[in-house]
């Protein structure tokens, strides 16, 4: 009888030790994955920020050059073919310049939207890293396999819910970005 109790005690201790080892290994793996995801999110956000700033600067420089080229081209065309003269030629050149400006304003709205999306993803990554660390502590404190599975299920569910929320916010930002770009274009474009 005493030997059976000792065997049961040894088995219980071995099961608890295995659960602690599993929780420790899962915690280490999850921490490594969280760190890698956070680094990737930071790097992606930094790259997107730099790219969008470069795109904005390129659009600004391009808009100035395009406006000058458009005005000159319209003027040369008008003089060469005698199609438009005087105020009418000037009006056509200004219309072309406004059209180029509208395109550039729309592009700026799109760039701003991409920056907002980048910030959303970065916030998501930071939030998830913090919350995953909290969940890992819960995993490490598990005393049984059932507790471990329940804690891991909560972790996966939280990750999925947060992912669905961020994709919803990104879709909303994307929709607003497109609407703003379209409104900018509609309000700035010269009539045909």
Buried (B, 14 or more C-beta within 10 A) or exposed (E): EEEEEEEEEEEEEEEBEEBBEBBEEBBEEBBEEBEEBBEEBEEBBEEBBEBBEEBBEEBEEBBEEBBEEBBEEBBEBBEEEEEBEEEEBBEBBBBBBBBBBBBBBBBBBBBBBBBBBBBBBBBBBBEBBEBBBEBBEBBBEBEEBEBBEBBBEEBEEBBEEBEEEBEEBBEEBBEEBBEBBEEBBEEBBBEE
